[in-house]
Amino acid sequence: MAVLMLNGYRRFKGLQVTVICDKAVSFIVILEVKGMAKGLVTPEIIEELKKIVGEKYVYTDKDKLDAYGHDEVTDPHYMKEAQVAVLPATTEEVAKVVKLCYDNDIVMVPRAAGTGLAAGAVAIYGGVIISIERMNKIIEIDKENMVVVAEPGITTAALQEAVNKEGLFYAGDPCSGDSCFIGGNVATNAGGNRAVKYGVTRDQVMGIEVVTPSGEVVQLGGKFRKNATGYMLMHLYIGSEGTLGIVTKVFLKLVALPKYEMDLLAVFDNLDAAIDLTPKVMNAGITPVCVEFMDNASIKQVEVFLNEKLQHSDIGNYIIIQIAGDSEDVLDEQCVTIDELARENGALDVLVADKDKIWKSRKAYLEADRQRSLVFSMEDIVVPMTEIPGAVQQISRLGEKYDVAMHCAGHCGDGNVHIDILKDDRSQEEWEEMLPKIQKEIYALVYQLGGRLSGEHGIGYKRAKLMKEYMDPVEMELMRSVKKALDPKNIMNPGKVVNVNDEIPVE
């Protein structure tokens, strides 16, 4: 698609362009994209941003902006050059930046750590990237109410460590916990390993402070655990991927730190039998903290990446089960039960795992595939738990059909399967022709099984077209109505999740 260069920024030919000259301002350009009127970031706007957050925290140099042009999606198709990034340090500064953008019809793109996997924090229509990376403090650990109040830029791991020192436990645990921010977890409703027992991020959030697209500040929820006071607006923002506002404070539920914890590894030569263990364990009255799986191809790739031998890597498929509680005797009994169930289901081996080694292996899944193939597509399907064996089996056949490496791992305790489709040495043209065909077959199967196209990574820009194709039109229109009501100018992260005006896609 051809583009028009305006003040150094990419825009599409064929759009209506209005230029207004003024003595004080060299030009103001308004671009209309199917009903979306958007202003450009002028030098004057940049000066106003510097007054709000300080010159040091407004990035316009290409070297600094490179990191803001992508998230963890490595396909160049989803990388877009940023115009300017702003790093506010307080809610007040966020609100002032947002109000400035709102008054001047400038697109805003909220950004956390950039660890997302759906291009949700990429400035596909230009505008101002608002990064919350400086808002990284724990405000309060309230032991009496079992709540931690934090700014959105603290990493999940840092928050977990802080509350653990107080004998408390925060259950959210994305695989990227060492680097992802709590604000990003809320924005994407992050899942992670412990969702079987504790639920996803939504289940941990008791309250949030939000800056709306017009720059107003509102607190939704708080330190209380029940609330029947009108619509539960907080839950609209959780998982909205920065399309409805910017979260600037989070109230998170805590529980007592479990006294005992144990990790088991069950190894199977048959992947169907491995995954089929999950419902049997849960039907036995055991509620694991998590149940993870890795197929043999993933195990072999991780072995290469870590450069260390993994057990039964020649033919093994892994089921990793973590259990926790306050009674060592109860955990021992649960271990015996899990061992018996696994062996009845055909396990080659069942053992108490080396905690550090097994979780290092599981969490290296993504990086191992990235090392082999810088460009790959990570699909994030979710199906009913009992449908996982059939889904994985049929999806694996697509690898043979298209002669492409497809590695599967995920959270079989909650039906969430990650499928890495590797580009390897194919040309970009071959890749772009093949990938949509594979996705079409995967998602047709997923919806046939009663599933959805994303379990925890979200929609962002990467899956917006797919969601429009597969979602119930009534459900889609309801989502559009919410977006229009809360962001009537369509300037808060437009083009992500839902396109309210069928905006022209950036190519």
N, C-alpha and C positions, 0 to 999 in steps of 0.2 A: 504494500500500500504506500503510495506517495505521501510525502509530508511537506509541510510548509514551516520554514524556520522563522520564528518571531522572537527577537531579543535572545536568541540562543536556545530557545525551547522548542521541542518538537510538537507540532500540531498537524492536524489532518487537512489536506486539500479538500475543497468542496464544502467546508463549513462556512457559515455566515460570519464574517469578521467585521467588526465596527471599530474604527480608529477615531479617537477624540483627542484633538490637539489642545494644549494649554500652555501658557507661558511658564508656569511653575513646574509642570510635569511634561516630560518629553512626549509621552504617549500613554494611553490606557487602551488595552486591547481586551475586548470581551468576546469570548468564544461561545457560540451556541451549539450545543450537541443534543439534537433531538429534544429541545425543550429545556436543556440545562444551560443557563447563562453563568459563565465562570470567569472571574477576573484573574489576571496574571499577577505574579509576585514582582512588583516594581522595586526599584532601588529605594523608593520612599517607604514602602512597606517593610523592607529589610531594616531600615533605620529605626522604624517604630518597634520592630521585634527586639532589636538590640537595647532599646530603652527599657523594655520590659524585663528581659532576662540577663542583660549584660552582653557586651560585644563578644566576650570569650565563648559564649554559649549559643552563638548563631553561626552555623557552618554554611559557607557558600563555596569553599574551595573544593575542587574535584577530589583531591586526595582524601579529604575528610568525609566527603559525601559518598565515596565508593561503597563503604560498608552499609549505607542506608538504601542502596539500590536493589537489595535482594534480601531474602531470608534464607532458610536452609534448602529451599528448592534450587537445585543447581542447573536446571535447564535454562539456557540464555533467554528463551522465550518469555520467561517470567521475571526477568531482571529489567528494571526501568530506572534510568538515571534520575536522581533526585535533584530538585532545584535548590532547596534550602532545608536544613534541619535545625530545629530549635529545641533546647534542653532546659525547660523550666525546672525550678527546684521546689516550688510550693504550689498548693492548690490555687492560691491567688494569682500566681504567674500563669498557670495553665488557663485559668478563666480569662485573664486579660488577652493572652495570645488567641484563644478561641474567639473572643468578642471582636478582636481586630479582624480576624479572618471572616467572621460572620458579616460584619458591617461592610466588608469589601468583596463579598461573594467569592472568597478564595477557598479552594479545596483544602481540607485538612486530613492528614493521615496519622492517626495515633500509632505509636510504635513502642513495644516493650523491648525484649532482649534480641529480637530477630531470630528466634529459634523455631519459628513456625514452619509448617510444611504445606502451606496452601497459598503462598504469596499474598497473605492478608495484610501485610504492613508495607507493601510496595506502592509507590506513588504513580499509579498507572495514568492518572490525569494531571500529573504535576502537583503544584501547590506546596503546602508547608507540612513537612514531617514533624510531628510533635512527639519527641522521645521522652519517656519518663525515667530514664536511666539514673538521673541524679536524685530521684525521690526514693531513696533506698534504706530508710530507717524503720526500725520497729518502734512504734509509738508507745505501746503498752503491752505488757503481759499480765493479764488480770487472772490470777490464779483462783480467786473466789468464784468468779463467773465462768471460768474455763474458756476464756476468749483471748486471742491475740489481735491487737490492732496494729496494722502495718501500712506503710506506704507501698505503692504498687511496684517500685523498682527493686525491691529486695529479692534475691534469688530464693527459690524454694528451699534449697539445701541450707542456706544461712538461717532462714526462719526456723526450719526443723531443728537445727543445732541449738539455736537460742532457747526454744521451748523445752527441748530435751534436758537442758541443764537445770530447768525448773521442775523436772520430774513429770513433764507433760509431753503430749504427742500430737503432732499435726499430721493427719492421715494422707493428705495429698502427696502423690509421689510419681510425677511424670518421669519418664526415662531420661529426660534432659534436665532433671532437677538441679544439677550442679550449676547450670547456666541460665535456665529459664527464669523469668520474673513472675512473681505472684500476680501482678496485674495482667500479664499475658495469659496466665492460667485461667483467670476469671473471664477474660475476653473470649477465650476459646472453649471454656468449660472443659479444661484439660481432664483427661481420664487418668491413665497410668496404671501401675501395677497393683495397687491396693483397692481398686474399685469394687472387687468382689465383696469384701467385708464392709468397707467404709463408704462406698459410693464415689462419685466423681466430684470435681471441684464444686459444682452447684450444691452438693450435699454438705460441704464444709463452710459455705459462706452464710453468715448471719446478717451482714449488713455491708453496704458500700456507700461511698461518697462519689458523686458523679458530676462532671461538668458537662452540661448539655450543649448541643450544637450552637446555641445562641449565646453561650458563655455564662449561663446561670449555674449555681452550685446547689445540689440537693443531696441530702442523706436519706437513703432508703434502708430500712431495717436498722439493727444496732446490736446491743448486747443481749437482747431478749430472744428466746427460742421459739415463741409462738406469736403469731400475728394474723389476725383476721380483720384488719382495718383497711377495707377497700381492696382494690386490685393490687396484686403482688408485683409491682413495677420492677422491683429489684431483679426478678428473674427474666425480665425482658433484656436486661443489660448483660447478664451472665450468658456467655456464648454468642453475643451479638457481633463479636470481632471488630469492635471499634467503629461500627457503622451508626450507632445511636448516641454515642457520647464517650467521654474519657473517664475511666475510673481513677480516682486520686487517693482513695483510702479504702481499706478492706478490713472487715471484722470477721475473723475466722474461728470456727469451733475447735476446741481442744478436748482431748480425752486423756485419761491417765496413761502414762507410759507403761506398756505391758512389761511384766517382770521377766517373762521367758519368751523366747522366739526360736523357731527351728525351721530349717530349709531342707526339703527333700528333693532328690532328683530321681525320677523314674525314666528309664531308657527303654525304648521300644524299637523294634525293627520295622514295625508297621505304623504309619502315621495315623491311620483311622483308629486303630486300637488305642494309640496314645491319647488322642483327643477325646475318645469315648470314655476315658477314665473320669473326666471332670464331673459329669452328672452323677456318676456312681458314688464319688466321694461326697458330694453335697447331699445326695439322698440318704447317705449314711449318718446324717445329723452333724456333719463337720462343716463349719463355715471357715474356709481358709481365708487368710489375708489376701492371697493372690494365687492364681493358677496360670502359669505362662507356658507357651510351647514354642519350640523352634524345630523346623524341619531339618532334614539331614544336610541339604544344600546350604542352609544358613549356618549350621554348625561348622561345616567345612570351611566356609568363607571367613567366619570369625576366627577359626584356628589359624588361618593364614595371616589374618590381620594382627592378631595378638602374638603370633609366633610362639605359641605354646600348645602342647598336646591336650586335647579335650577327650574325655572318656567316651569310648565307643564311637568315635567320630567316623569310623569306616561305614557303619550302617545305622547308627543310632538316630532316633528322633527324641527330643527331650520334652518332658513335662516337669516343670519346676513348681513345687507347692510350698508355700510358706504358711506356717501356722503360728499363732501367738496367744498368750494368755497368762494368767496369774498362778496357774497350778502346773508344776512340772509333771506331776503324775498324770494329769489329764492329757497333756501334750504327748507323753509317752504312749498312752492308750490310743490316741489318734494316729500316731506314727505306725503302730502295729496294724491298725485297721487299714490305713492307706497302703501299707506294704502288701497286705493280703489282697486287697482289691486290685492293686496294680499287677501282681503276679497272676491272679485269676484272669486278668485281661491280656496276659501275654507279655508282660514286661521282661526284658532281658536281665535287668538289674534294678534294684531300688536301694538307695543309700542316702545317708545323711550327708548333705552337700557341704563343701567348703563355701561358706557364705560369700566371702569376698570374691572368690574365683567364679562362682556360678553367676552372680549378678553382674560381675564385670563382663562376662561372656554375653549374657542376655542384653545388656545395655550397649554393647559394642555392635549390635546387629546393623544399625544404620550406617555407622562409620565404616564398617567392614565392606558393605556394598559400595559405599562412596569411593573407597580406595580402589576397588576393582573397576568401577565405571562411574566417572564423575557425574555424568548425566544419567539419571534413572527416574522412574516414576514410582512414588510410594503411594499405593492405594490403601485405603483405610476403611474397609467395609465393616459392617456390623450386621449380624444375622442372629436369630434365636440360637441359644447355646446348643441345642440339640441338632441344629443344621450345620454346625461347623465341619464335621467330618465330610459330609457330602459336598459342601461348598469348596473346601480345600482340594478334595479329590478332583472335582470337575475343573477347578481353576488350574491345577497342576497340569492337566491335559492340554491347556492352552499353550503352555510353554513348549510342548512337543509340536503342537499344530503350527505355531509361528516360529519355531526354532529359536526361541529366546530364553535366556535365563530368568526364572521367576522364583524368588525366595520367599517363603512364608514364615511368619512368626507372629506372636501376638498374645492377647489376653483371652484365653479360651474360657475362663471363668465368667466372662460377661459377653461373649460372642463377638469380640472385636478382633479382626484378622488384618494384619499388615501384609501387603503383597508388594515386594520390590520387583519392578520390571526393569531389567538392566539394558541400557543402550549398547554397551560394550563398544565394538569398533564399527558399528553401522554409521553410515553417513547421516547427517541431520535430515536430509530429504527422506531417506528410508525410514528413519525413526518417526518422523511426523506423519508418514503415511500408515505405518504399522500400529502405533500406539492407540489411536482412536478406535481401531477395529478390535483390539484386545479389550479396551475399556468397555466398549459397547457390549461385548459378550459377558464380561464380568458383571456389569451392572444389571443387565437383563436377568442373569441368574440370581443376583442378590435380591432384586425386587420380587422375583418369582418365589423366593424363599421367605419373603416377609421381612426383608432387611432394608437397610438404607446405605447410601454411598459414603457416609463418613460417621465413624464412631467417636473420634476424639480429635482429629486434626483440623476439622472445620472445613469451610467452603472457600473462603477467601476469593481470590481472583481465579485461582486454578480450577475450581470446580463449579463456578457460577453457571456456566453454560450447561454443565451436566445436571445440576440441580433443577434448572428450568425444564430440562428435557424429561426428567424422571419424576419430579414431584407432582403430587395432585394439584391441578390448577387452582382449586379452591384454597388449598393450604398456601400456595404461592401468592395468591392475591391477598390473603390475610396478612402475610409477611410484608408485602408491598404497602399495605394500608398502614401498618405499624411504622414502617420507615418514613412514609410520607407525613405521618402525624408528628413524629418526633424530630424529623430532620426535613422540614418542608422545602428548604433550599437545595437539598441533596448535595451537600458539600462535606459531610462527615464520612470520609472513606468511601466515596462512590465507586460503583462497579464491583464491589465485593458482596458476596452472599446473594443479594437480590439487586437487579437493575430495574429501578422504578420507572424509567422512561425508555427502556430498551436502548441504553446508551450505546454509541458506536464502540465496539470492542477495540482495544489497543492491540495492534499486531506489529 
